[in-house]
Each structure stands twice: as C-alpha cells, then as structure tokens.
C-alpha cells in the first residue's frame, strides 16, 4: 500500500478523495485488470529447469529456494530427442522430448536442489536434461 497526495488548483488527488472519484474508480479498475492479465500470463508459462549433475543416485537441478522448489516436490525429467526446424527458414519450431524419469526433492538451497529418482533409473539421467512440473 502506498499513500500519495497531489493537489492542483481545482484537482485533488488525495488518498481517499481520489479513490472515491470517477477517475480513481476507473484507475483502480484498470490496475486490477492489468494485474489479472499479468498473473494469467505468468501462469501460462511452463516452468522448467535443468539437471546439473547426477552423483551417487542424487540428481542436482539448477533451481532451488529462490525458484520456489521445495522439499517433497516431484518433477518429471525429459531429454530432447529431436529439434524440429522449418526446412525453409531453419527456424526452430519446437522439439520432441521423451520422459526419462521422475525425481523427488529431498534437499534445497538458494540456487539448486537435490532429488532422488522415484520412477526410472538415475543412470539414465545426464547433465542438461529438462526438469518440469
């Protein structure tokens, strides 16, 4: 919350009077609409991370507390099997992925997390595999 008061000759943008005015109500409505659009757009973006290393049955990923990764979270691990390019332009259109394993997080720090394979084999995982929800 923030308070602001701006006064001009015949115009008062004081905290309560502005919010109660037609302009204040319109501004609040526009801000709420913009906020909803931003949140909706953020939800539509699929989160992903990468496998950093696989060591003695542990899978280390490049996302931790700062990315919202928590102990007990389960993630799917995929590997890109084919990059799909437009034959005329060479532009990447997408990629084919195959599921390798599922991991469950048992430890986190700020920038990375440690998991164990719950489905699949840890020996199949390698650095740069894709980790998704």
C-alpha angles and dihedrals in degrees: 000000000000133000123216134171124189121172128191131171097282100000126082121188094180117155101258100024093051093049091051094048124092090249092050092050091048091049092050091049091050092048092050091049092049091048091052091050091051093049092046091050092049092051090052092059110092113229117229139169137179137247108251099185144341113219129171093335095316121116115209117201130193096242129076142152093328090059093047097257110153138187109272095028115137122215135185118231120213136178125212106244098178138008111219114216133183104252092217102044102021088228115149109249098179144301142254115236132190124205114246105174150324121248133194121211117236101167136023140184130181098283107019144027136211123223142173126224111255096174124024129015125298088216088067093060125090141173115290096026111142120254119201139165 
